[in-house]
């Protein structure tokens, strides 16, 4: 892919991040460990910190327990320990047993100051560089954490800035790694998130802002596009978008087709009827195999009638801080998001895993800098050493 290998100048436009894996100094982590050991001694809990790892929002401390009651005491006294340490969060996250008596537990304690994770940090990660549609989902205490957008993502939270910041980070990561040949973006905006900066970016094929009719037209056209792609797969005796493009790449008998990513910035702004929701659910479900993927955000979290059908066909969920348990369950089907710290602290959940990580921060200036550069230099960036794509997205003319 030309842009991935030769477009380093785009990545260089991103804001500089912190050095890989460095968020809390070793000195501060050691100081926190000593203070934690002092609190345990004061509370007559037979536990000692034996290892620590710093993260942007939380740091983890591995404890060795000297008796079988220590685990129960830590769990029962977690609020007291949190107050004595002067932090916003303290909890047990992992337990390991060695025989009947020996135990280790890992506790997670909020940092007094949250570090900003920058998008540029992720391009140092080998998995991020070699994967076609990996997007940033934050940084844990041990490693960068990324996820594949082909899983589709539903994201929600009480703070618009956190939700929209995650959308910006995702879009910017795609623009830094995907050419117009490989990616067609559809952007469905709202009154507060209009995507104005992305007008005329070559990867963007359609923009819909606060227009239910435009959204319905887009959903219907995506349904037709998916049907057309399944016909292409049938003709070529392939079974999926990935298999078809792999064969096109290596055999050169056919043209590759681009991935389509539809970003809906705030689903709650669109009052879709039952048939609309049913069709959108069908498109999401069938689109995954056809290379049509969705990032759907929502801040109207208590409109369960709107969201349940959509959530049922999206496995990957991203939850930012919310105020009420009902809002957390509306995103995750779990009551976990009320304990988040804000400032980009998030939970990423799939049917097989639940991770607490940190969203990268993308400034308005950074976003503008990259998009303006792409628009001004697209001929040089994407000049053709490429064959045309088959079945690029071309939506009917809008009535807007």
C-alpha positions in Angstrom: 0.0 0.0 0.0 1.6 3.2 -1.2 0.5 5.5 1.6 1.5 3.1 4.4 5.1 2.8 3.2 5.7 6.2 1.6 3.4 8.6 3.4 5.6 9.1 6.5 5.2 12.9 6.0 1.5 12.6 7.0 2.4 10.7 10.2 5.1 13.4 10.9 2.3 16.0 11.0 0.7 14.3 14.1 1.3 15.8 17.5 4.3 14.3 19.3 3.4 11.8 22.1 5.2 10.6 25.1 8.0 8.0 24.7 6.7 4.5 24.2 5.4 3.0 27.5 6.4 6.0 29.7 3.6 7.7 31.6 4.5 7.6 35.3 8.1 7.9 36.3 9.8 5.0 38.0 10.5 7.2 41.0 6.8 8.0 41.4 5.8 4.4 41.0 8.3 3.4 43.7 7.0 6.2 45.9 3.4 5.0 45.4 4.5 1.4 46.2 6.1 2.4 49.4 3.1 4.4 50.5 0.8 1.5 49.6 3.0 -0.9 51.7 2.7 1.6 54.6 -1.1 1.7 54.3 -1.2 -2.1 54.3 1.0 -2.3 57.4 -1.2 0.3 59.2 -4.3 -1.6 58.4 -2.7 -5.0 59.4 -3.1 -6.4 55.9 -0.3 -8.9 55.1 0.5 -7.7 51.5 3.5 -6.2 49.8 4.1 -4.6 46.4 6.5 -6.7 44.4 6.1 -5.2 40.9 4.5 -2.2 39.2 3.6 -1.0 35.7 2.7 2.6 34.9 -0.1 3.6 32.5 -1.6 6.8 31.3 -4.7 6.8 33.6 -4.0 3.9 35.9 -1.0 2.0 37.2 -1.0 -1.6 38.2 0.7 -3.0 41.4 1.3 -6.7 41.9 1.0 -7.8 45.5 2.3 -10.8 47.3 -0.1 -11.9 50.0 1.3 -13.6 53.2 -1.9 -15.1 54.5 -5.3 -16.3 53.1 -7.2 -13.5 54.7 -5.3 -10.6 53.0 -7.3 -10.9 49.8 -10.6 -10.5 51.5 -9.3 -7.6 53.6 -8.1 -5.7 50.6 -11.4 -6.3 48.8 -13.5 -5.2 51.8 -11.3 -2.2 52.5 -10.8 -0.9 49.0 -12.6 2.4 49.6 -10.6 3.0 52.8 -7.4 2.3 51.0 -8.4 4.6 48.1 -9.1 7.4 50.6 -5.8 6.9 52.4 -3.9 6.9 49.2 -5.7 10.0 48.0 -6.7 8.6 44.6 -9.9 8.4 42.7 -10.0 4.7 42.1 -8.5 1.5 43.6 -9.6 -2.0 42.8 -8.4 -5.6 42.4 -8.1 -6.6 38.8 -6.4 -10.0 38.8 -5.6 -12.9 41.2 -3.1 -15.7 40.9 -2.8 -18.7 43.2 0.3 -20.8 44.0 -0.9 -23.8 46.0 -3.2 -23.4 49.0 -1.4 -20.6 50.9 0.6 -18.5 48.3 -1.3 -15.8 46.4 -0.6 -12.8 44.3 -3.1 -10.2 43.3 -2.8 -7.2 41.0 -4.5 -4.0 42.0 -5.2 -1.0 39.7 -4.8 2.5 41.2 -5.7 5.7 39.4 -2.8 8.1 38.8 -3.0 11.5 40.4 -2.3 13.0 36.9 -3.6 11.5 33.7 -1.2 11.5 30.8 -2.3 12.3 27.3 -1.9 9.5 24.8 -1.2 10.8 21.3 -2.1 9.2 18.1 1.5 9.3 16.9 2.5 6.9 19.7 0.6 4.1 18.0 2.7 4.2 14.8 5.7 2.9 16.7 3.7 -0.3 17.4 4.5 -3.2 15.0 0.9 -4.5 15.1 -0.5 -1.2 14.1 1.8 -0.7 11.2 1.2 -4.1 9.5 -2.5 -4.4 10.0 -4.9 -3.0 7.4 -7.7 -1.6 9.5 -6.4 -1.4 13.1 -7.6 1.6 15.0 -6.3 3.1 18.3 -8.3 2.2 21.4 -5.9 3.6 23.9 -2.9 2.4 25.8 -2.8 0.0 28.7 -0.2 -0.4 31.4 1.7 -3.1 29.5 1.2 -2.3 25.8 -0.4 -0.3 23.1 -4.0 -1.5 22.6 -5.5 -1.6 19.1 -8.6 -3.2 17.7 -9.8 -4.2 14.2 -12.5 -1.9 12.8 -13.9 -4.8 10.8 -15.6 -5.9 14.1 -17.8 -2.7 13.9 -17.9 -0.5 16.9 -20.7 1.1 19.0 -19.4 3.9 21.2 -21.2 6.0 23.8 -20.6 8.3 26.8 -22.0 11.2 28.7 -19.3 13.6 27.5 -19.6 14.6 23.9 -15.9 15.7 23.8 -14.7 12.2 24.7 -17.0 10.4 22.2 -16.2 12.8 19.3 -12.5 12.8 20.2 -12.5 9.0 19.8 -14.2 9.4 16.4 -11.6 12.0 15.3 -8.7 9.7 16.4 -10.2 6.8 14.5 -10.8 8.8 11.3 -7.3 10.4 11.5 -5.7 7.0 11.9 -7.5 5.7 8.8 -6.5 8.8 6.8 -2.9 8.2 7.8 -2.9 4.6 6.6 -5.5 4.1 3.9 -5.5 5.4 0.3 -8.7 6.4 -1.6 -8.2 3.2 -3.5 -8.5 1.1 -0.3 -11.0 3.2 1.7 -14.3 4.9 1.1 -15.5 6.9 4.0 -19.2 7.8 4.6 -19.7 10.4 7.3 -23.1 11.0 9.0 -22.8 14.1 11.1 -24.9 15.9 13.6 -25.5 19.5 14.7 -22.5 19.4 17.0 -20.3 17.1 14.9 -20.4 18.2 11.3 -17.2 16.8 9.8 -16.6 20.2 8.0 -12.9 19.7 8.0 -13.2 16.5 5.9 -15.0 18.0 3.0 -12.9 17.3 -0.2 -10.7 14.7 1.5 -10.4 12.1 -1.3 -11.2 9.1 1.0 -14.6 10.8 1.9 -17.2 9.7 -0.7 -20.4 11.0 1.0 -21.4 13.3 3.9 -24.8 13.5 5.4 -25.6 16.2 8.1 -28.8 16.2 10.2 -30.9 14.8 7.4 -33.0 11.7 8.0 -33.8 11.3 4.3 -30.1 11.4 3.4 -29.4 8.8 6.1 -32.2 6.5 4.7 -30.9 6.9 1.2 -27.4 6.1 2.3 -28.6 2.9 4.2 -30.6 1.8 1.2 -27.6 2.3 -1.2 -25.3 0.4 1.1 -27.7 -2.5 1.1 -27.6 -2.5 -2.7 -23.8 -2.2 -2.7 -23.5 -5.2 -0.3 -25.8 -7.2 -2.7 -23.6 -6.2 -5.6 -20.5 -7.3 -3.7 -21.9 -10.7 -2.9 -22.6 -11.1 -6.7 -18.9 -10.3 -7.3 -17.8 -12.9 -4.7 -20.1 -15.5 -6.4 -18.7 -14.8 -9.8 -15.1 -15.0 -8.6 -15.8 -18.1 -6.5 -14.7 -16.3 -3.3 -16.5 -16.1 -0.1 -15.7 -12.7 1.4 -14.2 -9.2 0.9 -10.9 -10.4 2.4 -10.7 -13.5 0.3 -11.6 -11.6 -2.9 -9.1 -8.9 -2.4 -6.4 -11.4 -1.5 -7.0 -13.2 -4.7 -7.1 -9.9 -6.7 -3.8 -8.9 -5.2 -1.9 -12.1 -5.9 -3.5 -13.3 -9.2 -4.0 -9.8 -10.8 -7.0 -11.3 -12.7 -9.4 -8.8 -11.1 -9.6 -5.4 -9.5 -9.6 -4.9 -5.8 -12.6 -3.4 -4.1 -12.3 -0.7 -1.4 -13.4 -1.1 2.2 -16.4 1.1 3.1 -16.5 2.6 6.6 -19.6 4.4 7.7 -19.2 6.8 10.7 -22.4 8.0 12.4 -21.4 10.7 14.9 -24.6 10.7 16.9 -27.3 8.1 16.1 -29.6 9.7 18.7 -30.0 12.8 16.4 -31.7 10.7 13.8 -35.3 9.5 14.5 -35.4 6.4 12.5 -38.6 4.4 12.3 -38.9 0.6 12.9 -38.3 -0.3 9.2 -35.2 2.0 9.0 -33.7 0.4 12.1 -34.4 -3.0 10.7 -32.7 -2.2 7.4 -29.7 -0.6 9.2 -29.3 -3.7 11.4 -29.4 -5.9 8.2 -26.8 -3.8 6.5 -24.5 -3.9 9.6 -24.9 -7.6 9.9 -24.4 -8.5 6.2 -21.8 -5.8 5.6 -19.0 -7.2 7.7 -18.3 -10.0 5.4 -18.6 -7.7 2.4 -16.1 -5.1 3.6 -18.7 -2.6 4.8 -18.1 -1.5 8.4 -19.6 0.9 10.9 -18.5 3.1 13.7 -21.7 4.3 15.4 -21.6 6.8 18.3 -24.5 7.7 20.5 -24.9 10.2 23.4 -28.7 9.7 23.7 -28.0 6.6 25.8 -31.5 6.1 27.4 -33.3 5.9 24.0 -33.3 2.1 24.2 -35.9 1.7 21.4 -33.4 3.3 19.0 -30.3 1.5 20.1 -31.1 -2.1 21.0 -31.6 -3.4 17.5 -28.4 -1.8 16.4 -26.4 -3.0 19.5 -27.6 -6.5 18.9 -25.6 -6.8 15.7 -22.4 -4.9 16.9 -20.1 -7.0 19.1 -17.4 -4.4 19.9 -18.4 -1.6 22.3 -16.5 1.4 23.6 -17.8 3.1 26.7 -16.6 6.4 28.2 -17.6 7.7 31.6 -21.4 7.9 32.3 -23.4 9.2 35.2 -25.9 6.4 35.6 -25.9 2.6 35.6 -28.7 2.6 33.0 -26.4 4.5 30.6 -23.5 2.1 31.2 -25.8 -0.9 30.4 -27.1 0.9 27.3 -23.6 0.7 25.9 -22.0 -2.4 27.4 -24.9 -4.4 28.8 -22.7 -4.1 32.0 -22.5 -1.6 34.8 -18.8 -0.7 34.4 -18.7 2.7 32.8 -19.8 4.6 36.0 -16.4 4.0 37.6 -14.4 5.6 34.8 -12.4 8.7 35.4 -13.2 10.8 32.3 -10.5 12.5 30.2 -10.4 9.6 27.7 -10.6 6.7 30.2 -12.6 4.0 28.5 -13.8 0.4 28.5 -13.5 -1.7 25.3 -15.7 -4.8 25.4 -16.3 -7.7 23.0 -18.0 -11.1 23.7 -14.5 -12.5 24.6 -12.8 -9.7 26.5 -13.2 -6.5 28.5 -10.3 -4.1 28.7 -9.9 -0.7 30.4 -7.7 1.5 28.3 -7.1 5.2 27.4 -8.3 7.0 24.2 -5.7 9.0 22.3 -6.1 12.8 22.3 -6.4 14.5 18.9 -6.4 18.3 19.0 -8.4 20.4 16.6 -5.2 21.9 15.2 -3.7 18.4 14.6 -6.9 17.3 12.8 -6.9 20.4 10.7 -3.2 20.1 9.9 -3.5 16.6 8.6 -6.7 17.0 6.6 -5.5 20.2 5.0 -2.2 18.6 4.0 -4.0 15.6 2.4 -6.3 17.9 0.4 -3.5 20.1 -0.8 -1.1 17.2 -1.7 -3.5 14.4 -2.8 -2.1 14.2 -6.3 1.4 13.5 -5.1 0.3 11.3 -2.2 -2.0 9.1 -4.3 -0.5 9.3 -7.7 -1.2 6.2 -9.6 1.1 3.2 -9.3 -2.2 1.6 -8.7 -5.0 0.0 -10.7 -8.5 1.3 -10.4 -10.8 -0.2 -7.8 -13.8 -2.2 -8.7 -17.2 -1.3 -7.2 -16.1 1.9 -5.5 -18.9 3.6 -3.6 -20.8 6.1 -5.8 -24.0 7.2 -4.1 -26.9 8.7 -6.0 -27.0 12.5 -6.1 -28.4 13.9 -2.9 -31.4 16.2 -2.7 -29.7 18.2 0.1 
